[in-house]
Amino acid sequence: ILKKGFFKTSSTNFYRDYIGVDDLFSIITRIINMDLSNSCFDICSKKIISKKEIINYFEKKYQLKVKYTDNDEINNKFYYSTNYKLFKLIKFKPKFSSMDTIKKESEKILKNLSV
């Protein structure tokens, strides 16, 4: 983005989940306060996101140029948790979607890099 070059990627779409710092902090705090700190849990954001949605965002917001290839190296097109057991246990609902997190964090990163 900063160099205005092309981003090369396969045309294969996939889905991921990116949890935001604020939600992560809230979850960790609740786990510690409920004395569940020696346990293992899956966590997730409010909503997953596709690669296509991410690319569309960066094309519109930052004029990202994309070159699609036929190279498909994605083994798992759907890689995210659907286990909401922890959220029921700690009575928590994520506030931020994967897109919210990508927007917020990419703005911070790009702002710091362009200074």
Beta strands, then each sheet from edge to edge (+ up, - down):
strand 1: 6-10
strand 2: 15-16
strand 3: 49-50
strand 4: 65-69
sheet 1: 1+ 4+
sheet 2: 2+ 3-
end
